[in-house]
Amino acid sequence: LAGVDLKRLARLGLAPISSSEAMAWFDAAHTTGDAVLAVTRLDTTALRNQNPDTTPAILRGLVPTAPRRRSATASGPVEETSLAQRLTGLSRAEQQRALSDLVRTHVAGVLGHADASGIAGDRPLQEMGFDSLTAVELRNQLNTATGLRLPTTLVFDHPSPDALAAHLWDRLDLDESSADVSVLAELDRIEAVLRSGDGTAESGHERITARLRELLELAAKAGSAAEPDESEDLDSATDEELFALLDDLE
């Protein structure tokens, strides 16, 4: 086995055994009377460090169920933010760049590289050394990172990091309008805080009010910039167009 293979087995919690041990266990297996017997050495520490959802079912009983991580906010504990929520509010280019970095980071980890800087987005994964086992490991890691249920054929259906990132973008159902959704969600949160009062000092309310007025003016300017300037249309209009406009007003 190559170094990459040994590292992959170590991550799975499988410790290597020597040839002499393997042959001795093989001889002993014949004396047990069992029709099917698998013998290996396990690294229980590595198993406990795994995500239980990606641990092979046959070994899952050796891994304690990890509690779901929660983060505390002013309104109490909430579930950990999902990848899709973290990408909400970004432009499409930023979302795709973030997904590309995510894929290349996991590809580098599966291949045993220290960082993802040497992972080319357009290079086929099979050329990098992926086989059926590493493909499944990468699929499992991306399942955990994205919250999706991706097929075992993922790497073969989308054979490069760029293709994988594009597929994840499609599956997460992201779009550029998510920026509007994010802003509206923040406004809802601000409204809830203001309605609650929450013991904010009067000086704090004044600062908040002043800031909201600044943002309102900024939004108004941004909206007016998107509207066509009718004065420019009138300046460039011909005499015939102006007379036609007056006729319409009558």
Rosetta silent file (secondary structure, phi, psi, omega in degrees, C-alpha in Angstrom):
SEQUENCE: LAGVDLKRLARLGLAPISSSEAMAWFDAAHTTGDAVLAVTRLDTTALRNQNPDTTPAILRGLVPTAPRRRSATASGPVEETSLAQRLTGLSRAEQQRALSDLVRTHVAGVLGHADASGIAGDRPLQEMGFDSLTAVELRNQLNTATGLRLPTTLVFDHPSPDALAAHLWDRLDLDESSADVSVLAELDRIEAVLRSGDGTAESGHERITARLRELLELAAKAGSAAEPDESEDLDSATDEELFALLDDLE
SCORE:     score description
SCORE:     0.000 S_00000001
   1 L     0.000  143.874  176.820    0.000    0.000    0.000 S_00000001
   2 L   -80.193  170.046 -179.348    1.131    3.541   -0.725 S_00000001
   3 H   -59.198  -38.824  179.129    1.359    6.234    1.917 S_00000001
   4 H   -61.556  -40.686 -179.893   -1.965    7.725    0.822 S_00000001
   5 H   -65.041  -41.205  179.639   -3.653    4.327    1.272 S_00000001
   6 H   -65.187  -38.994  177.897   -2.209    3.909    4.768 S_00000001
   7 H   -65.022  -40.133  179.686   -3.394    7.385    5.766 S_00000001
   8 H   -63.437  -44.101  178.779   -6.881    6.626    4.463 S_00000001
   9 H   -63.269  -37.943  178.810   -7.036    3.393    6.468 S_00000001
  10 H   -63.562  -40.086  178.006   -5.813    5.254    9.565 S_00000001
  11 H   -64.298  -31.409  179.114   -8.631    7.813    9.170 S_00000001
  12 L   -78.370   -6.494 -179.806  -11.099    4.915    8.983 S_00000001
  13 L    86.983   15.115  179.493   -9.748    3.558   12.279 S_00000001
  14 E  -100.903  117.407 -179.210   -8.073    0.510   10.743 S_00000001
  15 E   -91.772  144.124 -179.117   -4.576   -0.132   12.105 S_00000001
  16 L   -69.776  153.845  175.441   -2.042   -2.086   10.002 S_00000001
  17 L  -126.280  150.807 -178.946   -1.015   -5.624   10.943 S_00000001
  18 L   -76.584  162.033  179.918    2.192   -7.399   10.097 S_00000001
  19 H   -62.638  -37.920 -178.926    2.313  -10.320    7.667 S_00000001
  20 H   -66.552  -41.505  177.233    3.241  -12.757   10.459 S_00000001
  21 H   -62.918  -43.529 -177.948    0.278  -11.647   12.577 S_00000001
  22 H   -60.975  -43.144 -179.328   -2.055  -11.913    9.607 S_00000001
  23 H   -68.043  -36.464  178.352   -0.950  -15.454    8.809 S_00000001
  24 H   -66.296  -41.095  178.836   -1.258  -16.527   12.467 S_00000001
  25 H   -68.531  -34.960  177.992   -4.788  -15.107   12.649 S_00000001
  26 H   -62.181  -43.655  177.998   -5.650  -16.774    9.342 S_00000001
  27 H   -64.936  -40.338 -178.182   -4.619  -20.145   10.769 S_00000001
  28 H   -68.440  -30.470 -177.466   -6.546  -19.479   13.990 S_00000001
  29 H   -61.166  -31.369 -178.751   -9.699  -18.520   12.066 S_00000001
  30 L   -67.400  -19.607 -175.069  -10.033  -22.095   10.796 S_00000001
  31 L   -92.175   -5.888 -174.691  -10.396  -23.359   14.355 S_00000001
  32 L   -81.433  -24.827 -176.565  -13.339  -21.127   15.340 S_00000001
  33 L    83.730   -2.047  178.495  -16.027  -22.956   13.377 S_00000001
  34 L   -80.543  138.137 -179.054  -17.425  -19.648   12.062 S_00000001
  35 L   -72.286  -36.826 -179.459  -18.366  -19.593    8.387 S_00000001
  36 L  -129.672  127.541 -177.300  -17.460  -15.911    7.943 S_00000001
  37 L  -144.242  129.933  175.869  -14.860  -14.164   10.067 S_00000001
  38 L  -117.661  127.805 -177.644  -13.145  -10.792    9.693 S_00000001
  39 L  -123.667  128.363  177.314  -10.114  -10.059   11.822 S_00000001
  40 L  -157.661  167.431  175.189   -8.397   -6.695   12.042 S_00000001
  41 E  -101.954  131.755 -176.774   -6.877   -4.294   14.519 S_00000001
  42 E  -110.001  142.591  172.876   -8.969   -1.171   15.249 S_00000001
  43 L   -99.161   94.994 -174.500   -7.872    2.253   16.395 S_00000001
  44 H   -66.329  -27.188  177.209  -10.795    3.131   18.677 S_00000001
  45 H   -65.288  -44.337  177.933   -9.489    6.671   19.212 S_00000001
  46 H   -63.885  -37.111  178.178   -9.650    7.342   15.469 S_00000001
  47 H   -63.631  -42.110 -179.106  -13.140    5.814   15.373 S_00000001
  48 H   -67.223  -25.914 -179.793  -14.351    8.094   18.152 S_00000001
  49 L   -81.250   -7.871 -178.365  -12.975   11.119   16.263 S_00000001
  50 L   -80.124  160.881  168.518  -15.048   10.265   13.202 S_00000001
  51 L   -74.447  121.690 -177.614  -18.445   11.643   12.309 S_00000001
  52 H   -56.090  -27.934 -178.694  -20.806    8.815   13.323 S_00000001
  53 H   -68.486  -24.088 -178.417  -22.839    9.378   10.149 S_00000001
  54 H  -104.270   -0.293  178.689  -19.874    8.422    7.958 S_00000001
  55 L   -74.351  135.404  176.887  -18.605    5.531   10.091 S_00000001
  56 L   -51.509  138.767 -174.032  -19.137    2.103    8.481 S_00000001
  57 H   -55.966  -35.847 -176.507  -22.298    0.562    9.904 S_00000001
  58 H   -67.391  -21.175 -178.901  -20.453   -2.508   11.185 S_00000001
  59 H  -105.959   -1.441 -171.474  -18.236   -0.291   13.390 S_00000001
  60 H   -63.787  -27.673  179.302  -20.872    2.277   14.428 S_00000001
  61 H   -66.331  -18.183  179.037  -21.478    0.609   17.776 S_00000001
  62 H   -88.427   -4.615 -176.560  -17.925    1.524   18.801 S_00000001
  63 L  -111.799  121.435  178.639  -18.523    5.232   18.165 S_00000001
  64 L   -66.876  147.701  177.852  -20.517    7.272   20.691 S_00000001
  65 L   -71.152  119.747 -177.670  -23.314    9.403   19.298 S_00000001
  66 L   -82.114  136.461  176.995  -22.013   12.969   19.204 S_00000001
  67 L   -67.398  147.638  178.884  -24.403   15.717   20.347 S_00000001
  68 L   -70.008  133.200 -179.222  -25.392   18.217   17.667 S_00000001
  69 L   -70.716  140.647 -179.723  -23.424   21.411   18.026 S_00000001
  70 E  -131.011  153.084  177.015  -25.455   24.441   18.974 S_00000001
  71 E  -121.891  141.493 -176.445  -24.631   28.102   19.196 S_00000001
  72 E   -91.399  139.363  174.986  -26.106   30.501   21.724 S_00000001
  73 E  -131.604  179.749 -179.661  -27.746   33.767   20.720 S_00000001
  74 L   -61.554  -29.049 -178.545  -29.751   36.420   22.495 S_00000001
  75 L   -92.176    7.183  178.847  -32.918   34.478   21.728 S_00000001
  76 E   110.561  178.727 -177.992  -31.525   31.206   23.044 S_00000001
  77 E   -67.815  142.084  177.158  -29.714   28.191   21.549 S_00000001
  78 E  -133.102  161.715  179.084  -30.194   27.510   17.850 S_00000001
  79 E   -67.859  153.429 -179.675  -29.071   24.784   15.500 S_00000001
  80 L   -60.250  140.051 -178.094  -25.733   25.177   13.759 S_00000001
  81 L   -64.775  133.187  179.955  -25.929   27.225   10.588 S_00000001
  82 L   -78.816  166.282  178.718  -26.054   25.075    7.451 S_00000001
  83 H   -60.997  -44.468 -179.371  -23.785   25.549    4.456 S_00000001
  84 H   -59.682  -39.729  178.555  -26.676   26.876    2.346 S_00000001
  85 H   -67.071  -36.976  179.816  -27.465   29.475    5.013 S_00000001
  86 H   -68.308  -29.514 -179.893  -23.826   30.556    5.193 S_00000001
  87 H   -84.270  -16.636  179.468  -23.777   31.032    1.417 S_00000001
  88 L   -62.716  134.471 -179.260  -27.020   32.992    1.405 S_00000001
  89 L    99.705  -14.582  176.799  -26.367   36.659    0.692 S_00000001
  90 L   -87.958  156.049  173.990  -23.290   36.032   -1.432 S_00000001
  91 L   -70.313  166.300 -179.933  -23.211   36.646   -5.160 S_00000001
  92 H   -59.919  -41.145 -179.988  -23.257   33.638   -7.468 S_00000001
  93 H   -63.204  -40.552  179.502  -19.526   34.027   -8.162 S_00000001
  94 H   -68.204  -39.222  177.442  -18.764   34.139   -4.422 S_00000001
  95 H   -62.054  -45.881 -178.994  -20.946   31.108   -3.765 S_00000001
  96 H   -67.315  -35.441  177.472  -19.242   29.090   -6.479 S_00000001
  97 H   -66.042  -41.235  178.689  -15.802   30.167   -5.286 S_00000001
  98 H   -63.834  -41.256  178.434  -16.644   29.080   -1.735 S_00000001
  99 H   -68.047  -36.286  176.903  -17.898   25.703   -2.970 S_00000001
 100 H   -63.176  -43.617  178.125  -14.795   25.253   -5.118 S_00000001
 101 H   -62.914  -39.750  179.671  -12.581   25.908   -2.075 S_00000001
 102 H   -62.320  -48.027 -178.608  -14.657   23.449   -0.045 S_00000001
 103 H   -62.902  -47.802 -176.804  -14.355   20.689   -2.656 S_00000001
 104 H   -64.775  -33.648  177.174  -10.623   21.203   -3.223 S_00000001
 105 H   -63.940  -43.423  179.713   -9.979   21.194    0.540 S_00000001
 106 H   -72.157  -35.297  175.789  -11.708   17.826    0.939 S_00000001
 107 H   -60.815  -45.421  179.389  -10.017   16.433   -2.170 S_00000001
 108 H   -61.740  -41.003 -179.849   -6.644   17.427   -0.708 S_00000001
 109 H   -63.869  -43.170  179.564   -7.539   15.835    2.626 S_00000001
 110 H   -64.638  -36.505 -179.396   -8.564   12.520    1.081 S_00000001
 111 H   -81.966   -4.871  177.655   -5.365   12.431   -0.975 S_00000001
 112 L    84.243   18.414  177.652   -3.268   13.220    2.095 S_00000001
 113 L   -84.797  148.605 -178.480   -2.092   16.683    0.997 S_00000001
 114 L   -70.066  -33.430  178.923   -1.378   19.328    3.615 S_00000001
 115 L  -146.761  174.036 -174.185   -3.312   22.012    1.741 S_00000001
 116 L   -96.628    6.964 -175.161   -5.446   22.490   -1.354 S_00000001
 117 L   -63.482  -27.166 -178.611   -3.148   24.899   -3.208 S_00000001
 118 L   -92.674    4.975 -178.927   -1.923   22.156   -5.537 S_00000001
 119 L   -91.560  111.151  178.972   -5.403   20.897   -6.442 S_00000001
 120 L   -80.868  133.226 -175.891   -6.327   22.110   -9.949 S_00000001
 121 L   -65.869  -29.046 -175.545  -10.037   22.671  -10.388 S_00000001
 122 L   -99.785    2.899 -178.477  -10.186   21.330  -13.934 S_00000001
 123 L   -83.773  133.278  178.898   -7.977   18.252  -13.478 S_00000001
 124 L   -58.421  137.289 -177.747   -9.802   14.874  -13.523 S_00000001
 125 H   -65.108  -32.936  179.222   -9.943   13.325  -10.061 S_00000001
 126 H   -66.253  -31.607  175.377   -8.950    9.908  -11.388 S_00000001
 127 H   -67.041  -26.703  179.593   -5.717   11.438  -12.688 S_00000001
 128 H   -79.302  -10.778  178.796   -5.046   12.649   -9.140 S_00000001
 129 L   114.225   11.036  179.826   -5.259    9.064   -7.860 S_00000001
 130 L   -73.973  137.832  172.894   -8.911    8.635   -6.905 S_00000001
 131 L  -126.525 -168.725 -175.494  -10.294    5.116   -6.933 S_00000001
 132 H   -63.869  -36.069 -178.556  -13.606    3.637   -5.784 S_00000001
 133 H   -71.574  -46.730  179.609  -12.628    3.756   -2.090 S_00000001
 134 H   -68.335  -30.161  177.423  -11.365    7.331   -2.074 S_00000001
 135 H   -63.828  -41.757  178.487  -14.369    8.353   -4.183 S_00000001
 136 H   -67.999  -39.232  178.654  -16.729    7.042   -1.500 S_00000001
 137 H   -62.694  -42.849  178.476  -14.704    8.729    1.239 S_00000001
 138 H   -63.847  -42.856  178.080  -14.887   12.058   -0.589 S_00000001
 139 H   -58.171  -44.256 -179.023  -18.639   11.578   -1.122 S_00000001
 140 H   -62.979  -41.587 -179.940  -19.103   10.905    2.605 S_00000001
 141 H   -65.920  -40.618  179.361  -17.146   14.011    3.579 S_00000001
 142 H   -70.399  -32.456  173.144  -19.111   16.207    1.177 S_00000001
 143 H   -57.102  -47.114 -178.415  -22.364   14.728    2.508 S_00000001
 144 H   -66.924  -42.173 -175.844  -21.372   15.874    5.983 S_00000001
 145 H   -70.117  -32.239 -174.111  -20.121   19.287    4.847 S_00000001
 146 H  -103.177  -19.471 -174.630  -23.169   20.134    2.721 S_00000001
 147 L    79.067    7.731  179.366  -25.999   18.299    4.449 S_00000001
 148 L   -91.058  167.927  171.383  -26.908   16.686    1.120 S_00000001
 149 L  -112.872   94.672 -174.905  -27.357   13.005    0.265 S_00000001
 150 L   -92.498  149.661 -176.987  -24.995   12.566   -2.657 S_00000001
 151 L   -75.234  158.717  179.158  -24.756    9.338   -4.710 S_00000001
 152 L   -66.583  -20.665  179.896  -21.831    6.928   -4.466 S_00000001
 153 L   -89.079   12.827 -173.859  -21.117    7.618   -8.153 S_00000001
 154 H   -51.008  -51.339 -175.175  -20.615   11.338   -7.439 S_00000001
 155 H   -65.408  -32.574 -178.242  -16.915   11.467   -8.382 S_00000001
 156 H   -82.365  -27.962  176.621  -17.466    9.512  -11.597 S_00000001
 157 H   -78.128  -29.209 -178.273  -20.508   11.563  -12.636 S_00000001
 158 L  -132.511   82.353 -161.841  -18.690   14.859  -11.940 S_00000001
 159 L   -81.706   16.003  175.988  -15.044   13.974  -12.492 S_00000001
 160 L  -142.575  158.890  178.176  -13.236   17.208  -11.537 S_00000001
 161 H   -56.784  -40.324  178.733  -13.310   19.599   -8.538 S_00000001
 162 H   -63.257  -42.827  179.412  -14.893   22.320  -10.691 S_00000001
 163 H   -65.194  -38.073  177.649  -17.596   19.938  -11.910 S_00000001
 164 H   -64.284  -44.794 -179.570  -18.254   18.810   -8.334 S_00000001
 165 H   -61.963  -41.571  178.982  -18.542   22.410   -7.112 S_00000001
 166 H   -63.917  -39.146  179.300  -20.988   23.246   -9.916 S_00000001
 167 H   -65.959  -40.710  178.645  -23.078   20.190   -9.037 S_00000001
 168 H   -63.452  -38.626  179.009  -23.161   21.173   -5.356 S_00000001
 169 H   -61.098  -42.779  178.245  -24.298   24.682   -6.335 S_00000001
 170 H   -64.856  -43.672 -176.251  -27.190   23.169   -8.296 S_00000001
 171 H   -69.025  -32.634  179.400  -28.132   20.745   -5.506 S_00000001
 172 L   -77.030   -8.044  176.504  -28.092   23.441   -2.832 S_00000001
 173 L    57.027   50.032  179.532  -30.566   25.411   -4.981 S_00000001
 174 L   -93.862  151.731  174.125  -28.691   28.688   -4.589 S_00000001
 175 L  -153.190  169.013 -175.563  -29.303   31.791   -6.668 S_00000001
 176 L   -69.695  -20.496  178.615  -28.319   35.433   -6.686 S_00000001
 177 L   -69.985   -9.793  179.120  -31.676   36.494   -5.242 S_00000001
 178 H   -62.048  -23.385  176.443  -30.526   34.922   -1.976 S_00000001
 179 H   -62.175  -42.237  177.524  -28.825   38.263   -1.221 S_00000001
 180 H   -63.190  -41.119  179.772  -32.280   39.896   -1.016 S_00000001
 181 H   -60.979  -40.872 -179.244  -33.480   37.067    1.217 S_00000001
 182 H   -64.767  -43.607  179.591  -30.519   37.600    3.545 S_00000001
 183 H   -63.024  -44.684 -179.841  -31.129   41.357    3.832 S_00000001
 184 H   -63.645  -37.120  178.125  -34.827   40.834    4.546 S_00000001
 185 H   -64.048  -40.308  177.896  -33.978   38.226    7.190 S_00000001
 186 H   -65.341  -39.851  178.035  -31.636   40.687    8.892 S_00000001
 187 H   -63.694  -39.531  176.724  -34.343   43.363    8.822 S_00000001
 188 H   -61.572  -40.164 -179.858  -36.782   40.920   10.426 S_00000001
 189 H   -66.102  -42.430  178.912  -34.244   40.222   13.158 S_00000001
 190 H   -63.216  -41.213  179.091  -33.686   43.939   13.790 S_00000001
 191 H   -61.197  -42.223 -179.659  -37.442   44.502   13.935 S_00000001
 192 H   -62.792  -40.278  179.015  -37.825   41.735   16.515 S_00000001
 193 H   -65.651  -43.039 -178.813  -35.099   43.254   18.692 S_00000001
 194 H   -66.528  -38.845  179.632  -36.626   46.740   18.492 S_00000001
 195 H   -67.648  -32.536 -177.849  -40.118   45.458   19.316 S_00000001
 196 H   -73.980  -21.158 -175.513  -38.824   43.535   22.321 S_00000001
 197 L    77.409  -54.004  171.863  -37.166   46.624   23.821 S_00000001
 198 L    49.543   27.145  173.584  -34.650   44.242   25.384 S_00000001
 199 L    69.104   16.715 -179.854  -33.493   46.855   27.896 S_00000001
 200 L   -67.734  133.872 -178.989  -31.537   48.908   25.358 S_00000001
 201 L   -65.508  158.034 -178.327  -30.525   52.298   26.787 S_00000001
 202 H   -59.043  -40.642  179.255  -32.009   55.463   25.302 S_00000001
 203 H   -61.978  -34.487  177.360  -28.623   56.468   23.882 S_00000001
 204 H   -66.099  -41.148  177.263  -28.444   53.087   22.158 S_00000001
 205 H   -61.965  -38.342  179.709  -31.850   53.634   20.539 S_00000001
 206 H   -63.752  -43.459  179.219  -30.681   57.015   19.277 S_00000001
 207 H   -64.951  -40.222  179.403  -27.600   55.496   17.650 S_00000001
 208 H   -64.236  -44.214 -179.834  -29.689   52.709   16.129 S_00000001
 209 H   -61.464  -43.943  179.592  -32.241   55.196   14.780 S_00000001
 210 H   -62.463  -40.354 -179.206  -29.519   57.369   13.242 S_00000001
 211 H   -67.536  -40.280  179.336  -27.905   54.337   11.620 S_00000001
 212 H   -64.396  -36.871  177.620  -31.231   53.116   10.215 S_00000001
 213 H   -65.318  -38.894  177.248  -31.877   56.550    8.708 S_00000001
 214 H   -61.926  -43.924 -179.654  -28.446   56.440    7.037 S_00000001
 215 H   -66.343  -36.316  178.597  -29.217   53.008    5.609 S_00000001
 216 H   -64.505  -41.912  177.748  -32.632   54.189    4.417 S_00000001
 217 H   -64.164  -40.130  178.456  -31.035   57.123    2.569 S_00000001
 218 H   -63.287  -42.323  178.963  -28.464   54.758    1.067 S_00000001
 219 H   -64.633  -38.523  179.491  -31.213   52.398   -0.105 S_00000001
 220 H   -65.142  -40.794  178.907  -33.134   55.319   -1.630 S_00000001
 221 H   -65.547  -41.505  179.444  -30.057   56.482   -3.527 S_00000001
 222 H   -63.509  -38.311  178.834  -29.373   52.963   -4.770 S_00000001
 223 H   -68.555  -39.611  179.679  -32.969   52.677   -5.963 S_00000001
 224 H   -69.427  -30.346  179.109  -32.931   56.009   -7.749 S_00000001
 225 H   -67.745  -28.018 -179.303  -29.653   55.102   -9.459 S_00000001
 226 H   -80.769  -15.901 -179.139  -31.335   52.043  -10.959 S_00000001
 227 L   -86.417  146.323  179.279  -34.195   54.117  -12.403 S_00000001
 228 L   -67.250  143.680  179.315  -33.814   55.787  -15.791 S_00000001
 229 L   -84.377  106.126 -175.882  -33.162   59.526  -15.713 S_00000001
 230 H   -69.058  -26.499 -179.585  -36.182   61.041  -17.460 S_00000001
 231 H   -63.966  -36.529  178.478  -34.524   64.475  -17.672 S_00000001
 232 H   -65.953  -36.717  178.733  -31.857   63.009  -19.945 S_00000001
 233 H   -63.503  -40.361 -179.681  -34.604   61.567  -22.167 S_00000001
 234 H   -68.248  -38.180  179.913  -36.245   65.018  -22.459 S_00000001
 235 H   -63.786  -33.928 -176.119  -32.942   66.729  -23.223 S_00000001
 236 H   -93.942   -1.989 -176.802  -32.272   64.357  -26.081 S_00000001
 237 L   -72.265  148.983  176.458  -35.835   64.313  -27.395 S_00000001
 238 L   -82.728  168.111  178.488  -36.621   65.806  -30.808 S_00000001
 239 H   -59.581  -42.496 -179.842  -39.237   68.517  -31.356 S_00000001
 240 H   -60.257  -40.598 -179.539  -41.633   65.960  -32.803 S_00000001
 241 H   -67.393  -36.754  177.811  -41.247   63.732  -29.697 S_00000001
 242 H   -66.454  -43.408  178.706  -41.885   66.683  -27.377 S_00000001
 243 H   -64.241  -37.171  179.152  -45.052   67.706  -29.251 S_00000001
 244 H   -64.362  -37.873  179.175  -46.219   64.074  -29.174 S_00000001
 245 H   -63.867  -43.619  179.194  -45.679   64.031  -25.381 S_00000001
 246 H   -63.181  -40.046  177.634  -47.773   67.222  -24.977 S_00000001
 247 H   -60.339  -38.660  179.426  -50.541   65.701  -27.079 S_00000001
 248 H   -66.158  -37.505  179.778  -50.564   62.660  -24.786 S_00000001
 249 H   -66.777  -31.019  177.157  -50.833   64.909  -21.703 S_00000001
 250 L   -68.971    0.000    0.000  -53.900   66.649  -23.147 S_00000001
